[in-house]
Amino acid sequence: MAEEFERIVREFQDKIFRLAFSMLGDRAAAEETAQEVLFRVWKGLPRFRAESSLSTWIYSITRNACLTARARGGPRAVSLEEPAARREAERRVAAGWPTVASPDAGALLDRLPAKYRHVVALFYMQEKSYDEVARMLGLPVGTVKTYLFRARKSLAEELARERVRKGAA
Amino acid sequence: MACPEFEDLVREGAGGHATRCEECRALLDALADVDAAFEAAFADVSAPPDMAAAVRARVARELPLRPSPLPEILDFIGWAAVLALAVVLLPRFLPLIDVALAGLG
């Protein structure tokens, strides 16, 4: 069982963390929850009967753990302090890019309804795989595509309108 | 000329209707910026490097090193009960067994 658990840790730790991060919006909370999930997986592994796939089981544990963590309270919006986002913002500023062309990912997410936020964040974390995002969130692929389409459309339209207003001002 | 639906506009890309329509071109630019912002923010997200080690440490800490003796104890009690029952019941059935054996003989 130890070998099986090691394989699971290697294969799923990033995915569990990303799912938790997309749902909790906070790196520290996501790490704590991901550790709890892996521990529960370790405890539950002897009783796992493969009635569902291993990934379905693990993602279900992760979603439940995130809901519990959220019920206890804590941040929900995806953090603006992501190192990659900060690096990119710094790079753009250093390169003299106009700030209007560099929308902030966190601010954009904040404009979306919660049900779209998880899908959008996870989609970009999971190399834009609709199938993987659907599996992780336990949603139909069609729903993931619809949410993503509506979210991107709404954000693009808002951003374009803002630019027109700023240009006119 | 009427602007296409957003979905069609995205499918066409910058080379279609957007070449002739400033408004649609601005919308496509905004969409590209939205995508770029999310890619920059989330493409590199992965579990902290020491997370797996922390889980292993917790597993080692929270679970006993030796397996619990409880299953063996329950197993022993079960078999002892079966044996006791056999000792109690066997004398009652011995005459019947004798009769059956005599009948066969």
Chai-1 contact restraints between the chains, C-beta under 6 A:
chainA,res_idxA,chainB,res_idxB,connection_type,confidence,min_distance_angstrom,max_distance_angstrom,comment,restraint_id
A,V9,B,A52,contact,1.0,0.0,6.0,A-B,restraint_1
A,Q13,B,A47,contact,1.0,0.0,6.0,A-B,restraint_2
A,Q13,B,A52,contact,1.0,0.0,6.0,A-B,restraint_3
A,D14,B,S46,contact,1.0,0.0,6.0,A-B,restraint_4
A,D14,B,A47,contact,1.0,0.0,6.0,A-B,restraint_5
A,F17,B,A47,contact,1.0,0.0,6.0,A-B,restraint_6
A,R18,B,V45,contact,1.0,0.0,6.0,A-B,restraint_7
A,E31,B,P48,contact,1.0,0.0,6.0,A-B,restraint_8
A,E31,B,M51,contact,1.0,0.0,6.0,A-B,restraint_9
A,Q35,B,A54,contact,1.0,0.0,6.0,A-B,restraint_10
A,Q35,B,V55,contact,1.0,0.0,6.0,A-B,restraint_11
A,L38,B,V55,contact,1.0,0.0,6.0,A-B,restraint_12
A,F39,B,R58,contact,1.0,0.0,6.0,A-B,restraint_13
A,W42,B,V59,contact,1.0,0.0,6.0,A-B,restraint_14
A,E82,B,A41,contact,1.0,0.0,6.0,A-B,restraint_15
A,A84,B,A40,contact,1.0,0.0,6.0,A-B,restraint_16
A,A84,B,D44,contact,1.0,0.0,6.0,A-B,restraint_17
A,A85,B,A40,contact,1.0,0.0,6.0,A-B,restraint_18
A,A85,B,A41,contact,1.0,0.0,6.0,A-B,restraint_19
A,E88,B,A40,contact,1.0,0.0,6.0,A-B,restraint_20
A,P103,B,D33,contact,1.0,0.0,6.0,A-B,restraint_21
A,P103,B,A37,contact,1.0,0.0,6.0,A-B,restraint_22
A,A105,B,A37,contact,1.0,0.0,6.0,A-B,restraint_23
A,A105,B,F38,contact,1.0,0.0,6.0,A-B,restraint_24
A,A105,B,A41,contact,1.0,0.0,6.0,A-B,restraint_25
A,A121,B,F42,contact,1.0,0.0,6.0,A-B,restraint_26
A,Y124,B,F38,contact,1.0,0.0,6.0,A-B,restraint_27
A,Y124,B,E39,contact,1.0,0.0,6.0,A-B,restraint_28
A,Y124,B,F42,contact,1.0,0.0,6.0,A-B,restraint_29
A,M125,B,F42,contact,1.0,0.0,6.0,A-B,restraint_30
A,M125,B,V45,contact,1.0,0.0,6.0,A-B,restraint_31
A,K153,B,F6,contact,1.0,0.0,6.0,A-B,restraint_32
A,L155,B,V34,contact,1.0,0.0,6.0,A-B,restraint_33
A,A156,B,L27,contact,1.0,0.0,6.0,A-B,restraint_34
A,A156,B,A30,contact,1.0,0.0,6.0,A-B,restraint_35
A,A156,B,L31,contact,1.0,0.0,6.0,A-B,restraint_36
A,A156,B,V34,contact,1.0,0.0,6.0,A-B,restraint_37
A,L159,B,A30,contact,1.0,0.0,6.0,A-B,restraint_38
A,A160,B,A26,contact,1.0,0.0,6.0,A-B,restraint_39
A,A160,B,L27,contact,1.0,0.0,6.0,A-B,restraint_40
A,A160,B,A30,contact,1.0,0.0,6.0,A-B,restraint_41
